Amino acid sequence: MTKRIAIVAGLLVQALAAQTPIMPLAEVRAGMRGVGKTVFSGDRVEEFGVEILGVLENAGPKQSVILARLYGGPLEKTGVLQGMSGSPVYIDGKLVGAVALAFPLATEPITGIRPIEEMLRGAPEAALKRVARRVTPWERDLTRWFEGPAELLAGGSRMVEIATPVSFSGFTPRTIDCFAPQLRALGLEPRQGMSGGGARSSEPAAKAKLEPGSMISVQLVTGDMSVGADGTVTYVDGERIYAFGHRFLSVGATELPFARAEVLALAPNLATSFKISAARETLGAITADYSTAVRGELGRRAATVPVSITVKGPPRGGGAERVSTYRVEMVNERFLSPFLLQMIVYSAIDATERTLGTETVVVRGEAEFENGIGPVRLDDVYAGEANVPVQASLGVAAPLAYLLQSGFDELRLKAIRLEAEVFPERRQWVIDQIWPSRERVRPGDSVDIMVALSGEDGAEQIHRVTYKVPPGAPTGPLYFTVADAMTTNLAEYYHLIGQRMRTPTQLVRLLNELRSNSGVYVRVWRPYRSYNVQGRSLPVPPPSVALVMGRTQPAAGGAATGYTSKVAELKIELGDAAATGSKTIQVEVRE
C-alpha cells in the first residue's frame, strides 16, 4: 500500500511538472540566481532577487531545504517578512520552491526554500482523512514536533518556519495578551489591529483571480470580530492552489475559507518584519494542511458556524445597563473551533472593562449540532477576584472541545447562541455549616437539612430543604452531602472516567446532565454499592438484581461503581450567584 501511494504521488508530481516548468532539487546548485514573487503593496505581485547558497540535504524526515539569500525591493531593509511564506522562487523560468524558513534576528535576508516537489507531493488524500478523524491533541503536537524541519541548527542560530502572521480585528488588547502564548506555540504570530477587517462575505467570488505570488488570508473568524492568517500562493493549477511552503496548523484534511489579501504597509522590525494586510473577497477553501504546504480550491465554499453573543455589562456613571451584541462566522473545525470560541467569548466579556477586580459572569446559551443532535446547554455562573473571563470562556469552550474531539464524525457544529451578564461584584456563596432537624428518623418520616451560606462582607443565608425517608427504607446510616456543582458532578460521574461513550447522543446527554454552578446540591446517599448500566447509575438495586450485576463484566455494559449509592438529590437555587464548598452529615434510620 505504501509503495502504491508513493507511485501515485510520483505520477501526480510528474503530471503537474508537465504543465509548469519545475526545476528538480537535484539540479539546484550554489551560485545560481533567480527571482521570487510576492506582494509588497496592494495586490500587485512584484519580483525580488534570489541567490542560491546551497542545499541542506535531509534536513527533516525525507525533506531538504534550499538555502538562499534574497535581495531587491524593500528586503534589504526589512529582511524576510512574515507573510512571505509561500512566495515562489524561479530559476531560468522554472519553479524551484517557496520561501518557507528564516533565521530570527538575522541581519541579512537569508531564507530556506521548500522544494516544490515536496509541496506537490505532500500527503495522500486518504492519509489526510485518517489524520483528521483519529488524531488526538497530544498526537498532533507530537507529529508537529517530528514533521519537517521546524528548527534547523546552523551557526549557533535556528532556522525556523516563518511564523504565520495572524491579524485580529474587533478583539480587546487583553484578549491578544491572554492567548498570545498559545498562538505562538502553534506557530502563529498575533497582530492586534493590524488588519482592515475580515472578508465581507463567506460566499466565494464568482470570478476568482490568483497568481503565484498573490497574498491570501485564511479566514478563521469573520464578522464583528475577525481573525485572518496570511500567507502567499506558490502555485496555481486550475482550481487548485498550493501556498505557505510549510504547515499552517497540521490539521490534515480540513475546510477553512480563504480570501484575497491586500498589503497596506510593511512594518520593519528588529526581531521579525511583517506585512500589514487586509482581507478582501472570499475566493475558496483550504482543503489540506500538511507539513510542507497548504492546499486549497478556488470557488469552494467552506462550512462555517454562526455565533451570536449578547453581553450585558454594568452601567457607567449611574447610566443605563450596557448591552452589546456580537455576530461572527467561525470555521467549523474540531480542534480550532473551541479555541477560537474561547477567544471570542473572552473578548466579548472583557469589553465590559470590568476584568481587573471582583466580578461575576453569568452565561446562558446553547450549541446546536447538525443531524438533529443536541443542543448542548452552556449555562453556568463564574465568580472571583480576577481572571473571571478566562473561567467563563473556558467553561463555554471545554464542553465543545470534549464533544468535537470525541471521535464522532456526526458531531458538526451548526450554530452557537450565548448570553452573558457581567456584575461588578463577587456573587459567590461558601457552604459554611449544615445541620439536621433531627439525628434519628424512621422510614416514612421527614427530616429538614439546614444549610448556612456565607458571602461577601459578612452576608449570610440560611436555606431549608426537606427529605422524606421512603417507607420501607433499610435501617442504618443515611448521609447528606451538601456541595457545589463541581464536587457533586465528580461524585456522580467519576465512574465514567476512562469509559468511552458509544453514541453522540450519550455524550450530549452527559453534558446536559452536569450541574450548573448556580446551585447548591444536597446529595442523599448510603454506603452501598451502586452500578453503572450504559452510562446510567443504578443505586441500591434489589438483591437479586445486584447478584446478577455483580457478575456482569464491564464489556457487557454493567460495572460496580463503589460504595456511595445516591438515593436522592435536592437543589437550592442561587440564581445569578455561584457556590463553593462541601459538607457532609449523617442521620440514623431506625425502626
C-alpha positions in Angstrom: 0.0 0.0 0.0 2.8 2.4 0.9 4.6 1.7 -2.4 1.3 2.3 -4.3 0.8 5.6 -2.6 4.4 6.6 -3.4 3.8 5.7 -7.1 0.6 7.7 -7.3 2.2 10.7 -5.6 5.1 10.5 -8.1 2.8 10.4 -11.0 1.0 13.5 -9.6 4.2 15.4 -9.4 5.1 14.4 -13.0 1.7 15.4 -14.3 2.0 18.8 -12.7 5.6 19.2 -13.8 4.3 18.7 -17.4 2.1 21.7 -17.0 4.5 24.1 -15.3 8.3 24.0 -15.7 9.8 22.7 -12.5 13.5 22.5 -11.6 14.2 19.3 -9.7 16.1 19.7 -6.4 18.9 17.6 -7.9 19.6 20.3 -10.4 19.9 23.2 -7.9 23.4 24.4 -7.3 25.1 27.0 -5.2 25.7 30.2 -7.1 22.5 30.0 -9.2 20.4 33.2 -9.3 16.7 33.6 -9.8 13.7 35.6 -8.9 11.0 35.4 -6.4 7.4 36.8 -6.4 5.4 38.3 -3.6 3.2 41.3 -2.8 4.8 44.3 -1.1 2.0 46.8 -1.7 -1.7 46.4 -2.5 -2.3 43.3 -4.6 0.4 43.8 -7.2 2.9 40.9 -7.5 6.5 42.1 -7.6 9.8 40.4 -8.1 12.8 40.2 -5.9 16.2 38.6 -6.4 17.3 35.2 -5.1 20.9 33.8 -4.8 21.2 30.1 -4.0 23.7 29.4 -1.2 23.4 25.6 -1.1 21.2 22.7 -0.3 20.6 21.2 3.2 20.1 17.6 2.4 17.8 15.5 4.6 17.2 18.5 6.9 14.0 16.8 8.0 12.5 13.3 7.5 12.8 12.8 3.8 12.9 16.6 3.4 15.6 19.0 2.2 15.9 22.8 2.3 17.4 25.1 -0.3 19.4 27.9 1.4 19.3 31.3 -0.3 19.9 35.0 0.1 17.2 37.4 -1.0 17.7 40.9 -2.3 16.0 43.7 -4.1 12.9 45.8 -3.3 12.4 46.5 0.4 14.1 43.3 1.6 17.5 44.9 2.3 15.7 46.9 5.0 13.1 44.5 6.2 14.7 41.1 5.8 12.5 38.1 5.3 8.9 39.2 6.1 6.2 37.4 7.9 3.5 36.9 5.3 6.1 35.9 2.6 5.7 32.2 3.4 4.9 30.5 0.1 6.5 33.2 -2.2 7.5 31.2 -5.3 11.1 31.2 -6.4 12.1 30.6 -10.1 15.5 29.9 -11.8 15.6 30.1 -15.6 11.8 30.3 -15.6 11.5 27.0 -13.7 9.7 26.8 -10.3 12.2 25.8 -7.6 10.1 26.1 -4.5 8.7 28.5 -1.9 10.2 30.8 0.7 9.4 29.0 3.9 12.0 29.4 6.6 14.2 32.1 8.1 16.7 32.9 10.8 15.2 35.1 13.6 17.2 38.3 14.3 19.3 37.7 11.2 20.9 40.9 9.8 20.6 39.6 6.2 17.5 38.2 4.4 18.7 34.6 4.4 15.9 32.1 3.8 15.1 28.4 3.5 13.2 27.4 0.3 10.9 24.5 0.4 11.4 22.4 -2.8 8.3 22.5 -5.0 8.5 18.7 -5.4 7.9 18.2 -1.7 5.0 20.7 -1.7 3.2 19.0 -4.6 3.9 15.5 -3.2 2.5 16.4 0.2 0.3 13.8 1.8 -2.2 11.5 0.0 -5.8 12.3 0.5 -6.6 9.1 2.3 -3.9 9.7 4.8 -5.1 13.2 5.4 -8.6 12.0 6.1 -7.3 9.4 8.6 -5.4 12.1 10.4 -8.4 14.4 10.6 -10.6 11.7 12.0 -8.3 10.0 14.5 -5.6 12.3 15.7 -5.7 13.4 19.4 -4.3 16.7 20.6 -1.2 15.2 22.1 -0.6 13.1 19.0 -1.0 16.2 16.9 1.6 18.0 19.0 4.0 15.1 18.7 3.5 14.9 15.0 4.1 18.6 14.7 7.4 18.1 16.6 8.6 15.4 14.3 7.3 16.7 11.0 9.6 18.7 8.8 12.5 21.0 9.6 10.8 23.3 12.0 14.2 24.1 13.5 17.5 23.7 11.7 20.6 24.3 13.8 23.0 26.4 11.9 25.9 28.6 13.1 24.6 28.6 16.6 21.2 30.1 15.5 18.0 28.4 14.4 16.3 28.4 11.1 12.6 28.2 11.8 9.4 28.1 9.8 8.4 31.7 9.1 5.7 32.5 11.7 2.3 33.0 10.1 1.0 36.5 10.9 -2.5 36.4 12.3 -4.4 39.7 12.2 -7.1 40.4 14.8 -9.9 43.0 14.4 -12.6 43.7 16.9 -10.8 42.0 19.8 -9.7 43.7 23.0 -5.9 44.1 23.6 -6.1 41.9 26.7 -7.5 39.1 24.6 -4.4 39.1 22.4 -2.2 39.2 25.5 -4.0 36.4 27.2 -3.9 34.0 24.2 -0.6 35.0 22.6 1.4 32.2 24.2 -1.0 29.5 22.8 -1.0 31.2 19.4 2.8 31.3 19.3 3.1 27.7 20.3 1.1 26.9 17.2 3.5 28.9 15.0 1.1 31.9 14.7 2.2 35.5 15.4 -0.8 37.6 16.6 -1.1 41.2 15.4 -3.7 43.3 17.1 -5.4 45.8 14.9 -3.0 45.1 12.0 -5.8 44.3 9.6 -8.5 46.1 7.6 -11.0 43.5 8.8 -12.2 40.1 7.6 -13.7 39.2 4.2 -17.1 40.8 3.5 -18.8 37.6 2.6 -18.2 33.9 3.2 -19.5 33.1 -0.4 -16.6 32.7 -2.8 -16.4 35.3 -5.6 -17.7 34.2 -8.9 -14.6 35.2 -10.8 -11.6 34.5 -8.6 -8.2 35.6 -9.8 -5.0 34.4 -8.2 -1.4 34.0 -9.5 1.8 32.8 -7.9 3.0 35.4 -5.5 -0.5 36.7 -4.6 -1.3 37.0 -1.0 -4.2 35.2 0.7 -5.7 35.3 4.2 -7.1 32.2 5.8 -10.3 33.5 7.4 -10.7 31.8 10.8 -13.3 34.3 12.1 -15.3 37.0 10.2 -17.9 39.5 11.3 -17.9 41.8 14.3 -14.6 40.2 15.2 -12.2 38.8 12.6 -9.1 36.6 12.6 -7.1 36.1 9.4 -3.8 34.2 8.9 -1.7 35.5 6.0 0.5 33.7 3.5 1.5 33.7 -0.2 0.4 31.5 -3.1 3.2 29.4 -4.6 1.5 27.6 -7.4 -1.9 27.6 -9.2 -3.1 24.6 -11.1 -6.6 25.3 -12.5 -8.8 25.5 -9.4 -6.2 24.1 -7.0 -3.7 26.3 -5.2 -0.6 25.5 -3.1 0.6 28.0 -0.5 2.7 28.8 2.6 5.5 26.2 1.9 5.0 24.8 5.4 2.2 23.7 7.7 -0.5 26.1 8.9 -1.7 24.1 11.9 -1.2 20.5 10.8 -4.9 19.7 11.0 -4.8 17.4 7.9 -8.0 17.4 5.7 -10.0 20.5 6.6 -12.2 23.2 5.2 -11.0 26.8 6.0 -12.2 29.7 3.9 -9.5 31.9 2.4 -9.7 35.4 0.9 -7.6 37.6 -1.4 -5.5 39.9 0.7 -4.0 43.3 0.1 -0.9 44.6 1.7 -1.5 48.0 3.3 2.1 48.6 4.6 5.3 46.8 5.5 6.5 47.0 9.2 10.3 46.7 9.5 11.1 45.2 12.9 14.4 44.4 14.7 13.1 40.9 15.5 10.9 40.0 12.5 9.4 42.3 10.0 5.9 41.7 8.8 3.2 42.7 6.3 0.1 44.7 7.4 -2.7 43.4 5.3 -6.5 43.5 4.8 -8.7 40.6 3.6 -10.9 41.3 0.6 -13.3 38.9 -1.2 -13.5 35.2 -0.3 -12.0 33.1 -3.1 -12.3 29.4 -1.9 -11.4 27.0 0.8 -8.2 25.4 2.2 -8.8 21.7 1.9 -5.5 20.2 3.2 -2.9 21.3 5.7 0.2 19.2 5.9 3.9 19.6 6.8 5.2 21.1 3.6 2.3 23.2 2.3 -1.4 24.1 2.5 -3.6 23.1 -0.4 -6.8 24.9 -1.4 -9.6 25.0 -4.0 -10.9 28.1 -5.7 -14.6 28.6 -5.8 -15.2 26.1 -3.0 -17.4 27.2 0.0 -16.2 26.2 3.4 -18.9 25.5 6.0 -18.8 28.0 8.9 -20.6 28.3 12.2 -22.7 31.3 13.1 -22.0 32.6 16.6 -24.1 35.2 18.4 -23.1 36.6 21.8 -25.1 39.2 23.7 -23.3 40.8 26.7 -25.0 42.9 29.4 -22.5 45.0 31.3 -22.7 47.1 34.4 -23.8 50.8 33.8 -21.2 53.5 33.7 -21.6 56.5 35.9 -25.1 55.6 37.0 -26.4 55.3 33.5 -28.4 52.5 31.9 -27.2 48.9 31.6 -24.9 48.4 28.6 -25.9 45.8 26.1 -23.6 44.7 23.2 -24.3 42.0 20.6 -21.6 40.3 18.5 -22.2 38.2 15.4 -19.4 36.3 13.8 -18.9 33.4 11.5 -16.3 30.9 12.8 -14.6 28.0 11.0 -16.1 24.6 11.6 -13.1 22.6 12.7 -12.9 20.2 15.6 -9.6 21.5 17.0 -9.8 25.2 16.0 -13.4 25.9 16.8 -13.3 25.5 20.6 -10.1 27.6 20.9 -11.5 30.4 18.6 -14.8 30.4 20.6 -12.9 30.8 23.8 -11.1 33.9 22.4 -14.4 35.3 21.1 -16.2 34.9 24.4 -13.3 36.2 26.4 -13.1 39.4 24.3 -16.9 40.0 24.5 -16.8 39.8 28.3 -13.5 41.7 28.5 -15.1 44.6 26.6 -17.2 45.4 29.6 -14.0 46.8 31.2 -14.6 45.0 34.5 -11.9 42.3 34.5 -9.3 43.6 37.0 -11.4 43.4 40.2 -14.0 41.2 41.7 -16.6 40.1 39.2 -19.4 37.7 38.4 -20.3 36.4 34.9 -23.5 34.5 34.2 -23.5 32.6 30.9 -26.6 31.2 29.3 -26.9 29.6 25.9 -26.6 26.5 23.7 -24.6 24.9 20.9 -26.6 23.3 18.1 -25.3 20.4 16.0 -26.1 19.1 12.6 -28.1 15.9 12.1 -30.6 16.8 14.8 -28.0 16.1 17.6 -28.3 18.3 20.7 -28.5 21.1 21.5 -25.9 21.2 24.3 -26.7 23.7 27.1 -23.9 26.1 28.0 -25.2 27.5 31.3 -23.1 28.4 34.3 -22.0 31.1 36.8 -18.4 32.2 37.4 -17.2 34.5 40.2 -13.9 35.5 41.6 -11.3 38.1 42.3 -9.5 38.0 38.9 -9.4 36.2 35.5 -13.2 35.6 35.6 -13.4 36.0 31.8 -10.9 33.2 31.5 -13.0 30.9 33.6 -16.2 31.8 31.7 -14.7 31.4 28.2 -13.1 28.1 29.2 -16.4 26.9 30.6 -18.0 27.5 27.2 -15.2 26.1 25.1 -14.3 23.0 27.1 -17.6 21.1 26.6 -17.4 21.7 22.8 -13.8 20.5 22.7 -14.9 17.4 24.5 -17.6 16.7 22.0 -15.8 17.7 18.8 -12.7 15.7 19.7 -14.6 12.6 20.9 -14.1 10.8 17.5 -17.7 11.0 16.2 -17.8 12.5 12.7 -21.6 13.2 13.1 -20.8 15.9 15.6 -20.5 19.0 13.5 -21.5 22.4 14.8 -24.5 24.2 13.3 -24.9 27.3 15.4 -23.9 28.8 18.8 -26.1 31.3 20.8 -24.9 32.8 24.1 -25.9 35.5 26.5 -23.6 36.8 29.2 -24.3 39.2 32.1 -21.5 40.8 34.0 -21.8 42.0 37.6 -19.2 44.2 39.2 -19.2 42.2 42.5 -18.3 38.7 43.6 -21.6 36.8 43.8 -20.3 33.7 45.4 -21.6 31.8 48.5 -19.5 29.5 50.6 -21.1 26.4 52.2 -20.4 27.3 55.8 -22.5 25.0 58.0 -25.1 22.3 57.7 -27.2 20.5 60.4 -30.3 18.3 60.5 -33.6 19.0 62.3 -33.3 15.5 63.9 -30.5 13.0 64.1 -32.7 9.9 64.2 -35.6 9.2 61.9 -37.9 6.3 61.0 -38.9 5.1 57.5 -41.7 7.4 56.3 -40.5 10.3 58.4 -39.2 13.7 57.1 -36.0 15.4 58.1 -35.1 19.0 57.4 -31.5 19.9 56.4 -30.4 23.4 57.3 -27.7 25.0 55.1 -25.9 28.2 56.1 -24.1 30.1 53.3 -21.6 32.9 53.9 -20.8 35.6 51.4 -19.0 38.9 50.9 -18.9 41.5 53.7 -20.3 39.1 56.3 -23.5 38.3 54.4 -25.3 35.1 55.3 -28.1 33.0 54.0 -29.9 30.0 55.6 -31.8 27.6 53.5 -34.0 24.6 54.5 -34.6 21.5 52.4 -36.8 18.6 53.4 -36.2 15.0 52.6 -38.8 12.3 53.3 -37.3 8.9 54.1 -39.2 6.3 51.9 -41.5 3.8 53.7 -39.7 0.5 54.0 -36.2 2.1 53.7 -33.5 0.0 55.3 -32.2 1.0 58.7 -28.7 2.3 59.1 -26.7 5.5 58.4 -28.1 7.9 55.8 -25.7 10.6 54.6 -26.4 14.1 53.3 -23.6 15.8 51.4 -24.2 19.5 50.6 -21.8 20.6 47.9 -21.1 22.8 44.9 -21.7 21.7 41.3 -18.1 20.5 40.6 -17.9 18.4 43.7 -21.4 16.9 43.0 -20.6 16.2 39.4 -17.4 14.4 40.3 -19.2 12.3 42.8 -21.9 11.4 40.3 -19.8 10.8 37.2 -16.4 9.6 38.4 -17.3 6.1 37.3 -17.4 7.3 33.7 -13.8 8.5 33.7 -11.9 6.4 31.1 -15.1 4.9 29.7 -16.0 5.5 26.0 -19.4 6.8 25.1 -21.0 4.7 22.4 -23.1 7.4 20.6 -23.0 11.2 20.2 -26.4 11.3 21.9 -24.9 9.8 25.1 -22.2 12.4 25.1 -24.7 15.3 24.7 -26.9 13.8 27.4 -24.0 13.5 29.8 -23.0 17.2 29.3 -26.6 18.4 29.7 -26.9 16.5 32.9 -23.9 18.2 34.5 -25.0 20.6 37.2 -24.6 24.3 37.0 -22.6 26.3 39.5 -25.7 28.4 40.2 -27.0 26.0 42.8 -26.2 24.1 46.0 -26.8 20.4 45.7 -27.9 18.1 48.6 -27.0 14.6 47.8 -28.6 11.8 49.8 -26.7 8.6 49.8 -26.0 5.3 51.6 -22.7 3.4 51.9 -23.9 0.7 49.5 -22.6 -0.4 46.1 -24.2 1.1 43.1 -23.9 0.0 39.4 -23.4 1.7 36.1 -25.5 0.5 33.2 -24.8 2.1 29.8 -23.7 5.4 31.4 -26.6 5.4 33.9 -26.2 4.9 37.7 -28.4 2.2 39.2 -28.4 2.8 43.0 -29.4 0.2 45.6 -30.8 -2.5 43.3 -32.8 -5.4 44.7 -30.6 -8.2 46.0 -31.5 -10.5 43.0 -30.5 -7.7 40.5 -27.4 -6.9 42.4 -26.3 -10.5 42.3 -26.6 -10.5 38.5 -25.0 -7.1 38.1 -22.1 -8.2 40.3 -21.3 -10.9 37.9 -21.6 -8.7 34.8 -18.3 -7.8 33.1 -17.7 -4.1 32.1 -17.8 -5.1 28.4 -21.4 -6.2 28.9 -22.5 -2.8 29.9 -22.6 -3.0 33.7 -20.0 -2.5 36.4 -19.9 -1.8 40.1 -19.0 1.9 40.8 -18.3 2.0 44.5 -19.9 2.3 47.9 -21.6 5.7 47.6 -25.0 4.9 46.3 -27.2 8.0 45.7 -30.8 7.6 46.7 -32.0 11.2 46.1 -30.9 14.8 45.3 -32.3 18.2 46.3 -31.2 21.6 44.9 -31.0 25.0 46.4 -31.3 27.6 43.6 -29.0 30.6 43.9 -29.9 32.5 40.7 -27.2 34.7 39.4 -24.6 33.6 42.0 -22.1 30.7 42.4 -21.5 28.3 45.2 -18.3 26.7 46.5 -17.5 24.1 49.3 -18.8 20.8 50.6 -20.1 19.5 53.9 -21.5 16.1 55.0 -23.6 15.0 57.9 -25.2 11.7 59.0 -28.7 10.8 60.1 -29.6 7.4 61.6 -32.6 5.5 60.2 -34.2 3.3 62.9 -37.4 1.3 63.3 
